[in-house]
């Protein structure tokens, strides 16, 4: 008969895996993907490097899990704002503001998610999540067109432009240690987003 793990063992392994992902996320936020070696993550988690492979088949698999979890949190937060009730222009403004403010509050992780050099598997995940952001923006823009809040337009094109613009505006502030006026940056970014969608002043 094949050995079956007891419920206690399963819980222990799940807790250890979760701890490893949390530690790996912190390492990536501190040093980026390239420097987040298996040894660095293992040190942060307080385990031997070989123990990492009990939970993930490779460094790439661990990196993908870190990216997916962190990016999904941001998608969920943005979706909660953009898909909420109220005026589409206000939802768009608040969504961009919330996204940008969260990024600026955790610049290391945000830069890792948006633009930091990474291995191909992480790059593929980044593209997949950009499509999710774009779909959220397209939805609120469609709502604005339907309600007359935004002029008629191809919501997918506007959403793609917005997704790219937001990332591009944030990349430099996230990648530098220079002091930033977050409120001024966010005000400018939200104004650009509203103009891009065609919201009336």
BALUM-689322 format. One record per atom (N, C-alpha, C): residue in three letters; x, y, z. Coordinates in steps of 0.02 Angstrom, whole numbers, plus 32768, in hexadecimal, padded with zeros to 4 digits. Layout:
REM BALUM-689322
AlaXYZ ...
END
This chain:
REM BALUM-689322
Unk802A7FC58000 Unk800080008000 Unk802D803F8000 Unk801B80707FD6 Unk804280AD7FD2 Unk803980D58013 Unk806F80F78025 Unk806C811F8062 Unk8042815D8057 Unk8016816B8086 Unk7FED81A78081 Unk7FFC81D580BC Unk8006821480AD Unk8015824580E1 Unk7FD9824D810F Unk7FE78256814E Unk7FB28262817E Unk7F9A82AB8176 Unk7F5E82BC818D Unk7F478301818A Unk7F77833281AB Unk7F96831C81E2 Unk7FC583488205 Unk8002835581D9 Unk801A832181B6 Unk8053832B8189 Unk80428359814F Unk800683508134 Unk7FF0837B80FD Unk7FEE83C48114 Unk7FD383CF814F Unk7FCF84148169 Unk801484318174 Unk80418407818D Unk8085841F8199 Unk80A884328158 Unk809F84088125 Unk80BE841780E4 Unk80A0845580C4 Unk805E845D80CB Unk803D849880AF Unk805584D780D2 Unk805D84D38114 Unk8074850D813A Unk80BC851E8127 Unk80E584EA811E Unk812B84F6810B Unk812F851480C5 Unk810584FD8098 Unk810485188054 Unk80EE85618055 Unk80BB856F807C Unk80A285B48081 Unk80D885E2809D Unk80FA85CB80D1 Unk813085F280EE Unk8167860080BB Unk817685CE8093 Unk81A985D58060 Unk81958609802C Unk815786098017 Unk813F863A7FE6 Unk814286818003 Unk812D86888041 Unk812F86CA8062 Unk817786E38065 Unk81A586B88079 Unk81EB86CD807E Unk820786DD8039 Unk81F686B58007 Unk820E86C17FC3 Unk81F487047FA9 Unk81B687147FB8 Unk819987547FA3 Unk81C0878E7FC2 Unk81D287878001 Unk81F887BC8023 Unk823D87C48004 Unk825C878B7FF3 Unk829F878D7FD3 Unk829B87AF7F8F Unk8269879E7F68 Unk826087BD7F26 Unk825588087F2D Unk822D881B7F5E Unk822088627F68 Unk826088877F7C Unk828D88657F9F Unk82CB88847FB6 Unk830088877F80 Unk830888517F5A Unk8342884D7F2D Unk8331883F7EE4 Unk82F188347ED4 Unk82DE88267E90 Unk82E387DD7E7E Unk82CB87CC7E42 Unk82C887867E2D Unk830E87687E25 Unk833B878E7E06 Unk837D87727DF5 Unk83A4875E7E33 Unk839E87847E69 Unk83C487757EA6 Unk839E87497ED7 Unk836087397EC7 Unk8339870F7EF4 Unk834886C57EE7 Unk838486B27EF9 Unk839A866D7EEE Unk8377863E7F1F Unk837B85FE7F10 Unk835F85CC7F3D Unk838185D07F81 Unk83C285DC7F82 Unk83E685E27FC2 Unk83CE861E7FE9 Unk83C386567FC7 Unk83AC86937FE9 Unk836786888007 Unk833B86687FE2 Unk82F8865B7FFA Unk82FA862A8035 Unk832385F6802E Unk832985C48064 Unk834385E580A4 Unk83758611809D Unk838F863480D7 Unk8358865D80F9 Unk8331868080D0 Unk82FB86A980EC Unk82C7867F810F Unk82BC864380F5 Unk828986168112 Unk82A585EE814C Unk82E885EF8155 Unk830685CA818C Unk8309857F817F Unk8312856C813F Unk83168525812E Unk8353851A8101 Unk836384DC80F5 Unk839984CB80C8 Unk838284D58080 Unk83B084E78054 Unk839E84F4800F Unk837C84B77FEF Unk8394847B8000 Unk8376843F7FE4 Unk832D84367FF7 Unk831A84518030 Unk82D5844A8047 Unk82A48470801B Unk82BC84A37FF8 Unk829084C87FCB Unk8273849A7F96 Unk829A846A7F80 Unk8285843D7F4B Unk825384087F62 Unk824684067FA3 Unk821083DB7FBB Unk81CC83F97FAA Unk81CC843B7F9D Unk818D845F7F8F Unk818784787F48 Unk81C084867F28 Unk81C084A07EE4 Unk81F5847B7EBB Unk81E5846A7E7E Unk821384437E55 Unk824F846A7E3E Unk824A84AD7E3E Unk828184D67E25 Unk827A851D7E40 Unk82AF85447E38 Unk82AB858B7E49 Unk827685AD7E1F Unk8270859A7DE0 Unk823E85B77DB4 Unk81F785AB7DCD Unk81EA856E7DE5 Unk81A8855E7DFE Unk819785877E3C Unk81C885927E67 Unk81BD85BC7EA2 Unk81B186047E8D Unk81D8861D7E5D Unk81D086627E46 Unk818B866D7E28 Unk8174863D7E02 Unk813186437DE4 Unk80FB86457E1A Unk8103861C7E4D Unk80D2861D7E83 Unk80D286607EA8 Unk810D867A7EB5 Unk811286BC7ED5 Unk80F086F17EAA Unk80FF86F17E6A Unk80E187237E3D Unk8095871C7E3B Unk807D86DF7E31 Unk803586D57E2C Unk801086EE7E69 Unk802A86DD7EA3 Unk800686F17EE0 Unk8007873C7EE9 Unk8042875A7EE0 Unk804787A27EEB Unk801E87C87EB7 Unk802287B47E78 Unk7FFD87D57E43 Unk7FB287CB7E4C Unk7F9D87917E61 Unk7F5687857E6A Unk7F3887B17EA1 Unk7F5F87BE7ED5 Unk7F4787EC7F09 Unk7F3988317EEB Unk7F6588487EC0 Unk7F5C888A7EA2 Unk7F20888A7E72 Unk7F1888557E4C Unk7EDF88507E1F Unk7E9E88507E48 Unk7E9D882C7E7F Unk7E6188297EA8 Unk7E4F886D7EC5 Unk7E8288917EDD Unk7E7588D47EF9 Unk7E5C89037EC3 Unk7E7D89047E8A Unk7E6889307E54 Unk7E22891E7E3C Unk7E1588DD7E35 Unk7DD388C77E1F Unk7D9D88DC7E50 Unk7DAC88D97E90 Unk7D7B88EE7EC2 Unk7D6689367EBA Unk7D9489607EA3 Unk7D8389A77E98 Unk7D6289B17E54 Unk7D8089977E20 Unk7D6689A37DDC Unk7D2389837DD0 Unk7D16894B7DF1 Unk7CD789277DE6 Unk7CA289397E1A Unk7CB0896A7E44 Unk7C81897F7E78 Unk7C4889A87E5C Unk7C2189C57E89 Unk7BE989EF7E75 Unk7C018A377E6B Unk7BD78A5D7E4A Unk7BE58AA57E44 Unk7BF98AB97DFE Unk7C098AF97DF8 Unk7C1B8B187DB9 Unk7C598AF87D9B Unk7C588AE47D5B Unk7C938AC37D3D Unk7CD28AEE7D40 Unk7CCB8B307D36 Unk7D078B5A7D38 Unk7D258B5C7D7E Unk7CF98B5D7DB1 Unk7D138B5D7DF6 Unk7D338B1A7E06 Unk7D168AE37DEE Unk7D348AA27DF9 Unk7D788A9C7DD7 Unk7D7D8AB87D9A Unk7DBC8AB67D77 Unk7DF08ADF7D9C Unk7DDE8B1A7DB2 Unk7E0D8B457DD7 Unk7E248B227E17 Unk7DF48B077E3D Unk7E068AE67E7C Unk7E2F8AA77E70 Unk7E1F8A827E3B Unk7E458A467E2C Unk7E8E8A557E1D Unk7E9A8A877DF4 Unk7EDE8A9B7DE4 Unk7F028AB47E22 Unk7EDE8ADB7E4A Unk7EFD8AF67E87 Unk7F108ABE7EB8 Unk7EE38A8F7EC2 Unk7EF08A587EF0 Unk7F2B8A2E7ED7 Unk7F2B8A1E7E96 Unk7F6089F67E7A Unk7FA48A197E82 Unk7FA68A597E71 Unk7FE58A7E7E75 Unk7FFC8A867EBD Unk7FCF8A957EE9 Unk7FE28A9F7F2F Unk7FFD8A5E7F4E Unk7FDD8A267F3E Unk7FF689E67F58 Unk803B89D77F3C Unk804689E77EFD Unk808889DC7EDF Unk80BD8A077F01 Unk80AE8A457F0D Unk80DF8A737F2B Unk80ED8A627F74 Unk80BE8A427F94 Unk80C88A2E7FDA Unk80F489F07FE1 Unk80F989C97FAB Unk8123898D7FAB Unk8149898B7F6A Unk817789BB7F60 Unk819789C47F1F Unk81BF89887F06 Unk81E289667F33 Unk820A892D7F1E Unk81E088F77EFE Unk81AA88E57F1F Unk817F88B07F04 Unk815A88C97EC6 Unk814389077EC7 Unk811F89217E8D Unk814B89237E50 Unk818A89377E59 Unk81B989387E20 Unk81C588F27E06 Unk81CA88C27E34 Unk81D3887C7E20 Unk819888647DF7 Unk815C88787E0A Unk812088627DE7 Unk811A88847DA3 Unk812D88C37DA0 Unk812088EB7D63 Unk815888E67D2F Unk819788E87D45 Unk81CB88F37D13 Unk820E88D47D20 Unk821D88BE7D5C Unk826188A67D6A Unk8273886A7D3E Unk82B188687D26 Unk82C7882F7CFD Unk82B987ED7D22 Unk829E87BE7CFC Unk828C877E7D1B Unk829387467CE7 Unk829387097CFF Unk829986D17CD2 Unk825A86C97CA8 Unk825D86A57C70 Unk822586A17C41 Unk81E3868C7C60 Unk81E4865E7C90 Unk81A586467CAD Unk8181867E7CD2 Unk81A786A97CF4 Unk818986E37D16 Unk817287157CE2 Unk8199871F7CAD Unk8184874C7C78 Unk814287387C59 Unk813886F77C50 Unk80F986DF7C34 Unk80BF86EE7C63 Unk80CB86E57CA4 Unk809786F57CD5 Unk808787407CD5 Unk80BA87687CCD Unk80B187B17CCB Unk808387C47C92 Unk808E87A67C58 Unk806387B57C1E Unk801B879E7C2B Unk801387657C4B Unk7FD0874B7C5A Unk7FAB877B7C89 Unk7FCE87947CBA Unk7FAD87C17CEA Unk7FA188067CCB Unk7FCA881B7C9D Unk7FBC885A7C7A Unk7F7988557C56 Unk7F6B881B7C3A Unk7F2A88117C19 Unk7EF188167C4A Unk7EFC87FF7C88 Unk7EC788047CBA Unk7EBB884D7CCE Unk7EF188737CD6 Unk7EE988BA7CE4 Unk7EC388DC7CAC Unk7ED788CC7C6F Unk7EB988EB7C34 Unk7E6E88DB7C32 Unk7E5B889D7C41 Unk7E14888A7C41 Unk7DEC88B27C75 Unk7E0A88BD7CAF Unk7DE888E57CE2 Unk7DDD892D7CCB Unk7E11894B7CAE Unk7E09898F7C95 Unk7DD789927C5C Unk7DD889607C30 Unk7DA9895F7BF8 Unk7D61895D7C11 Unk7D5689377C46 Unk7D1289307C61 Unk7CF789727C7B Unk7D1F89977CA1 Unk7D0789D67CBD Unk7D008A0A7C85 Unk7D2B8A077C53 Unk7D248A357C1B Unk7CE48A267BF4 Unk7CD589E77BE9 Unk7C9689D37BC9 Unk7C5B89EE7BF0 Unk7C5E89E97C32 Unk7C288A047C5C Unk7C218A4F7C51 Unk7C5A8A717C4D Unk7C578ABA7C42 Unk7C3A8ACC7BFF Unk7C4A8AA67BCB Unk7C2E8AB37B89 Unk7BE38AA67B8A Unk7BCF8A707BA9 Unk7B878A5E7BAB Unk7B5E8A937BCF Unk7B7A8AAE7C05 Unk7B568AE07C2C Unk7B5F8B277C12 Unk7B888B2F7BDD Unk7B948B727BC2 Unk7BC88B9A7BE8 Unk7BE98B797C17 Unk7C1D8B9D7C3E Unk7C5D8BA57C16 Unk7C6B8B747BEA Unk7CA48B787BBD Unk7C8A8B797B75 Unk7CAE8B987B48 Unk7C9A8B967B01 Unk7CA28B507AE4 Unk7C818B457AAC Unk7C878B047A8B Unk7CD08AF67A78 Unk7CE68AB97A82 Unk7D2B8AA77A75 Unk7D328A5C7A77 Unk7D6C8A437A61 Unk7D7C89FD7A67 Unk7D9A89F47AAD Unk7D7389D87ADA Unk7D8989D37B20 Unk7DC889A97B27 Unk7DD189777AFC Unk7E0D894D7B01 Unk7E4C89757AF1 Unk7E4889A07ABE Unk7E8289C97AAC Unk7E9289FA7AE4 Unk7E5F8A1C7AFD Unk7E6A8A4C7B34 Unk7E868A287B71 Unk7E6B89EE7B81 Unk7E8289C87BBB Unk7ECB89B37BB3 Unk7EDD899E7B77 Unk7F23898B7B6B Unk7F5189C77B73 Unk7F3B8A007B59 Unk7F648A3D7B60 Unk7F6B8A517BA9 Unk7F348A4B7BCF Unk7F368A5C7C16 Unk7F658A2D7C3D Unk7F5F89ED7C2F Unk7F8989BC7C52 Unk7FD289CB7C46 Unk7FE489D97C08 Unk802989E87BF8 Unk80408A297C17 Unk80158A5C7C14 Unk80278A9E7C2E Unk80328A9D7C7A Unk80068A7A7C9D Unk800C8A777CE6 Unk804E8A567CFA Unk805D8A1E7CD9 Unk809B89FC7CE8 Unk80D78A277CD8 Unk80D68A497C9F Unk810F8A727C8B Unk81198AAD7CBA Unk80E38ACC7CCF Unk80E88B057CFE Unk81068AEE7D40 Unk80F58AB27D56 Unk810B8A9C7D98 Unk81518A7D7D99 Unk81698A667D5F Unk81A98A427D5E Unk81E28A6A7D7B Unk81EA8AA87D65 Unk82238ACF7D7F Unk821E8ADD7DCA Unk81E58AF67DE2 Unk81E18B007E2B Unk81ED8AC07E54 Unk81D88A877E39 Unk81E08A497E5E Unk82288A2F7E5C Unk824D8A427E28 Unk82908A277E20 Unk82C78A547E3B Unk82B48A8C7E57 Unk82E68ABA7E72 Unk82D88AC77EBC Unk830D8AD77EE0 Unk83058AE67F27 Unk82FA8B307F33 Unk82F88B587EFD Unk82ED8BA07F04 Unk82A88BAE7F22 Unk82A58BE27F49 Unk82658BF57F69 Unk82328C077F34 Unk81F48BF27F3F Unk81BE8C007F10 Unk81858C217F35 Unk81638C4F7F13 Unk81258C6B7F2E Unk80ED8C3E7F15 Unk80DA8C0E7F3E Unk80AA8BDB7F29 Unk80678BFA7F16 Unk80508C2B7F3D Unk800F8C497F2F Unk800F8C6C7EEC Unk80458C907EDD Unk804A8CB37E9D Unk804D8C817E63 Unk80738C4D7E6B Unk80788C1A7E37 Unk80358BF97E2B Unk80128BE77E60 Unk7FD28BC57E59 Unk7F9E8BF47E3A Unk7F9F8C337E4D Unk7F708C637E30 Unk7F7B8C687DE4 Unk7FBA8C6B7DD0 Unk7FC98C6F7D89 Unk7FB58C307D64 Unk7FC08BF77D83 Unk7FB08BB87D64 Unk7F658BAE7D5C Unk7F3F8BC07D8F Unk7EF68BB97D8A Unk7EDA8BEA7D56 Unk7EF78C257D51 Unk7EE18C557D1F Unk7EEC8C397CD9 Unk7F268C1B7CCE Unk7F368BFC7C8D Unk7F048BC57C7E Unk7EF48B9B7CAF Unk7EC58B647CA4 Unk7E818B7E7C90 Unk7E698BB27CB1 Unk7E278BCD7CA1 Unk7E278BED7C5B Unk7E5C8C107C4A Unk7E618C2E7C07 Unk7E638BF77BD2 Unk7E888BC27BE0 Unk7E8E8B8A7BB1 Unk7E498B6B7BA3 Unk7E1F8B667BD7 Unk7DDD8B497BCE Unk7DAC8B7C7BB1 Unk7DBF8BBC7BB2 Unk7D938BF07B96 Unk7D608C0B7BC7 Unk7D6E8C067C08 Unk7D408C207C3A Unk7D3D8C6C7C35 Unk7D018C877C3B Unk7CFA8CCF7C3A Unk7D1A8CEC7C78 Unk7D398D277C74 Unk7D598D477CAF Unk7D278D517CE7 
END
